[in-house]
Amino acid sequence: MIETLISSKTRIKLLMKFFLNSKNTAYLRNLEEEFGESTNGIRLELNKFEKAGFLESHTEGNKKIFKANTEHPLFNEINSIIRKMTGLEYVVDYIVQRIGDLEKVYLVGKLSKGQDGNIIDLVLVGNDLNKAFLIEQIEKAEKKINKKIRYVHFKVDEFDLNKIKEPGMHPLLLWKKEK
């Protein structure tokens, strides 16, 4: 879908990497390995994004580390487009509704790292979830977005954010119950 508007596959991958989860950081060689592309093409796109103010960078040793500029006036709009492109907007809108005493929903796995994939991994935090309704909503969402949705459920008193982190992964808080 977005490939119609943006012809550069590298640019799309960078948008996913940095604008789906603004906590993601990366450097050139790291992106080369992750994307399986040449550093020249990636460097050109990184420089364009940085010059336009979409990315900011800092140096650690001999590495230039990039991350999304969340202060950019278009950050929220780009983030929204990427969430819609990956199906996350649909998942949050349809799964979170009426499934019980839900407190938080986190995105984990490949998508939280900004890597495209056919599986959406979620961590649901709450008590007394309506599992039958949840499964029904997940099945509807999977058909709508053509992606598999996996989830793990923690009761509020069992949940520890540090236990779900993998190296290089930043769980993305997708939804939080308003108090």
Buried (B, 14 or more C-beta within 10 A) or exposed (E): EBEEEEEBEBBBBBBBBBBBBBBBBBBBEBBBEBBEBEEEBBBBBBEBBBEEEBBBBEEEEEBBBBBBBEEBEEBEEBBEBBBBBBBBBBBBEBBBEEBBEBBBBBBBBBBBBBBEBEEBBBBBBBBEBBEEBBEEBBEEBBEEBEBEBEBEBBEEEEBEEEEBEEEEBBBBBBBEEEE
